[in-house]
């Protein structure tokens, strides 16, 4: 546990490369170089959020690594439901929302084995906006980000960390059964609604049909063509 780090993922990668065992966890009260998907920064101020990373050494193919991220999303949603009266939603693939505001981002980074074709290790990073930071969120994300709680509660960041870890390790132990999938599917935002599928600068209107058991996004385009899209290939936005 650290008061401040550059990034919990970066710190844990160093541990992983030194041979740390699965289950090593780094938690920090602040990140100076917090990162999100697609190279974006992740706002990680002091004393308002929970920033943690979990080291995993799974026996799985690289193509199945999305299960780590989606199981983590379920773990966070269950944790929030346990400690609050909130009902979180999941925006495909792994952002957690409450009342239309993003309260959690998840970034899984992996090291691959050239010999086995599988994962050498994976670092699961989770950032949770427990409270609104002093002075509010920066203008760039003020209309997007939100906190779980608007008033401080005793020992809450510790409680959330414990709940997330317990939930995730339980689901991780049963990955082969896809035990997290029903919980993931029922919390998925925008099923049946119009979205935009975004690849680079190209934006394609579609209807979101859901996600399959491999957590691929299932969409139908305006010409009737359907597609299953893997994690990391696209972004989506409600039309």
ZIRA-V977007 format. One record per residue. N is the residue number from 1. RES is the residue in one small letter. SS is DSSP state (H for helix, E for strand, L for the rest). PHI is phi as a letter, one per 40 degrees, with the letter a starting at -180 (999 if undefined). Layout:
# ZIRA-V977007
n=N res=RES ss=SS phi=PHI
n=N res=RES ss=SS phi=PHI
This chain:
# ZIRA-V977007
n=1 res=x ss=L phi=999
n=2 res=x ss=E phi=b
n=3 res=x ss=L phi=c
n=4 res=x ss=L phi=a
n=5 res=x ss=E phi=b
n=6 res=x ss=L phi=c
n=7 res=x ss=L phi=a
n=8 res=x ss=H phi=c
n=9 res=x ss=H phi=c
n=10 res=x ss=H phi=c
n=11 res=x ss=H phi=c
n=12 res=x ss=H phi=c
n=13 res=x ss=H phi=c
n=14 res=x ss=H phi=c
n=15 res=x ss=H phi=d
n=16 res=x ss=H phi=c
n=17 res=x ss=H phi=c
n=18 res=x ss=L phi=c
n=19 res=x ss=L phi=g
n=20 res=x ss=L phi=d
n=21 res=x ss=L phi=c
n=22 res=x ss=L phi=d
n=23 res=x ss=L phi=h
n=24 res=x ss=L phi=c
n=25 res=x ss=E phi=b
n=26 res=x ss=E phi=b
n=27 res=x ss=E phi=b
n=28 res=x ss=E phi=b
n=29 res=x ss=L phi=c
n=30 res=x ss=L phi=a
n=31 res=x ss=E phi=b
n=32 res=x ss=L phi=c
n=33 res=x ss=L phi=b
n=34 res=x ss=L phi=d
n=35 res=x ss=E phi=b
n=36 res=x ss=L phi=b
n=37 res=x ss=H phi=c
n=38 res=x ss=H phi=f
n=39 res=x ss=H phi=g
n=40 res=x ss=L phi=c
n=41 res=x ss=E phi=c
n=42 res=x ss=L phi=b
n=43 res=x ss=L phi=c
n=44 res=x ss=L phi=b
n=45 res=x ss=L phi=c
n=46 res=x ss=L phi=c
n=47 res=x ss=L phi=g
n=48 res=x ss=L phi=b
n=49 res=x ss=E phi=b
n=50 res=x ss=E phi=b
n=51 res=x ss=E phi=b
n=52 res=x ss=E phi=a
n=53 res=x ss=E phi=b
n=54 res=x ss=E phi=b
n=55 res=x ss=E phi=c
n=56 res=x ss=E phi=b
n=57 res=x ss=L phi=b
n=58 res=x ss=L phi=c
n=59 res=x ss=L phi=c
n=60 res=x ss=L phi=a
n=61 res=x ss=E phi=c
n=62 res=x ss=H phi=d
n=63 res=x ss=H phi=c
n=64 res=x ss=H phi=c
n=65 res=x ss=L phi=c
n=66 res=x ss=H phi=d
n=67 res=x ss=H phi=c
n=68 res=x ss=H phi=c
n=69 res=x ss=H phi=c
n=70 res=x ss=H phi=c
n=71 res=x ss=H phi=c
n=72 res=x ss=H phi=c
n=73 res=x ss=H phi=c
n=74 res=x ss=H phi=c
n=75 res=x ss=H phi=c
n=76 res=x ss=H phi=c
n=77 res=x ss=H phi=c
n=78 res=x ss=H phi=c
n=79 res=x ss=H phi=c
n=80 res=x ss=H phi=c
n=81 res=x ss=H phi=c
n=82 res=x ss=H phi=c
n=83 res=x ss=H phi=b
n=84 res=x ss=L phi=a
n=85 res=x ss=L phi=c
n=86 res=x ss=L phi=c
n=87 res=x ss=L phi=b
n=88 res=x ss=L phi=c
n=89 res=x ss=E phi=b
n=90 res=x ss=E phi=b
n=91 res=x ss=E phi=c
n=92 res=x ss=L phi=d
n=93 res=x ss=L phi=b
n=94 res=x ss=L phi=a
n=95 res=x ss=E phi=c
n=96 res=x ss=E phi=b
n=97 res=x ss=E phi=b
n=98 res=x ss=E phi=b
n=99 res=x ss=L phi=f
n=100 res=x ss=L phi=g
n=101 res=x ss=E phi=b
n=102 res=x ss=E phi=c
n=103 res=x ss=E phi=b
n=104 res=x ss=E phi=a
n=105 res=x ss=E phi=b
n=106 res=x ss=E phi=b
n=107 res=x ss=E phi=b
n=108 res=x ss=E phi=b
n=109 res=x ss=E phi=b
n=110 res=x ss=E phi=b
n=111 res=x ss=E phi=b
n=112 res=x ss=E phi=b
n=113 res=x ss=L phi=c
n=114 res=x ss=L phi=c
n=115 res=x ss=L phi=c
n=116 res=x ss=L phi=c
n=117 res=x ss=L phi=g
n=118 res=x ss=E phi=b
n=119 res=x ss=E phi=c
n=120 res=x ss=E phi=c
n=121 res=x ss=E phi=a
n=122 res=x ss=E phi=b
n=123 res=x ss=E phi=b
n=124 res=x ss=E phi=c
n=125 res=x ss=E phi=b
n=126 res=x ss=E phi=b
n=127 res=x ss=E phi=b
n=128 res=x ss=E phi=b
n=129 res=x ss=E phi=c
n=130 res=x ss=L phi=c
n=131 res=x ss=E phi=b
n=132 res=x ss=L phi=c
n=133 res=x ss=L phi=c
n=134 res=x ss=L phi=d
n=135 res=x ss=L phi=g
n=136 res=x ss=L phi=g
n=137 res=x ss=L phi=c
n=138 res=x ss=L phi=d
n=139 res=x ss=H phi=d
n=140 res=x ss=H phi=c
n=141 res=x ss=H phi=b
n=142 res=x ss=L phi=c
n=143 res=x ss=L phi=c
n=144 res=x ss=L phi=b
n=145 res=x ss=E phi=c
n=146 res=x ss=L phi=a
n=147 res=x ss=L phi=c
n=148 res=x ss=L phi=c
n=149 res=x ss=E phi=b
n=150 res=x ss=L phi=c
n=151 res=x ss=L phi=b
n=152 res=x ss=L phi=c
n=153 res=x ss=L phi=b
n=154 res=x ss=L phi=d
n=155 res=x ss=L phi=g
n=156 res=x ss=H phi=c
n=157 res=x ss=H phi=c
n=158 res=x ss=H phi=c
n=159 res=x ss=H phi=c
n=160 res=x ss=H phi=c
n=161 res=x ss=H phi=d
n=162 res=x ss=H phi=c
n=163 res=x ss=H phi=c
n=164 res=x ss=H phi=c
n=165 res=x ss=H phi=c
n=166 res=x ss=H phi=c
n=167 res=x ss=H phi=c
n=168 res=x ss=H phi=c
n=169 res=x ss=H phi=c
n=170 res=x ss=H phi=c
n=171 res=x ss=H phi=c
n=172 res=x ss=H phi=c
n=173 res=x ss=L phi=c
n=174 res=x ss=L phi=b
n=175 res=x ss=H phi=d
n=176 res=x ss=H phi=c
n=177 res=x ss=H phi=c
n=178 res=x ss=L phi=f
n=179 res=x ss=L phi=c
n=180 res=x ss=L phi=c
n=181 res=x ss=H phi=c
n=182 res=x ss=H phi=d
n=183 res=x ss=H phi=c
n=184 res=x ss=H phi=c
n=185 res=x ss=H phi=c
n=186 res=x ss=H phi=c
n=187 res=x ss=L phi=b
n=188 res=x ss=E phi=c
n=189 res=x ss=L phi=c
n=190 res=x ss=L phi=g
n=191 res=x ss=L phi=c
n=192 res=x ss=L phi=g
n=193 res=x ss=L phi=b
n=194 res=x ss=E phi=c
n=195 res=x ss=E phi=b
n=196 res=x ss=E phi=b
n=197 res=x ss=E phi=c
n=198 res=x ss=E phi=b
n=199 res=x ss=E phi=b
n=200 res=x ss=L phi=g
n=201 res=x ss=L phi=c
n=202 res=x ss=E phi=c
n=203 res=x ss=E phi=b
n=204 res=x ss=E phi=b
n=205 res=x ss=E phi=c
n=206 res=x ss=E phi=a
n=207 res=x ss=E phi=b
n=208 res=x ss=E phi=c
n=209 res=x ss=E phi=c
n=210 res=x ss=E phi=h
n=211 res=x ss=E phi=a
n=212 res=x ss=L phi=c
n=213 res=x ss=L phi=c
n=214 res=x ss=L phi=c
n=215 res=x ss=L phi=g
n=216 res=x ss=L phi=c
n=217 res=x ss=E phi=c
n=218 res=x ss=E phi=b
n=219 res=x ss=E phi=b
n=220 res=x ss=E phi=b
n=221 res=x ss=E phi=c
n=222 res=x ss=L phi=c
n=223 res=x ss=L phi=c
n=224 res=x ss=L phi=g
n=225 res=x ss=L phi=c
n=226 res=x ss=E phi=b
n=227 res=x ss=E phi=a
n=228 res=x ss=E phi=b
n=229 res=x ss=E phi=b
n=230 res=x ss=L phi=c
n=231 res=x ss=L phi=d
n=232 res=x ss=L phi=g
n=233 res=x ss=L phi=c
n=234 res=x ss=L phi=a
n=235 res=x ss=E phi=b
n=236 res=x ss=E phi=b
n=237 res=x ss=E phi=a
n=238 res=x ss=E phi=c
n=239 res=x ss=L phi=c
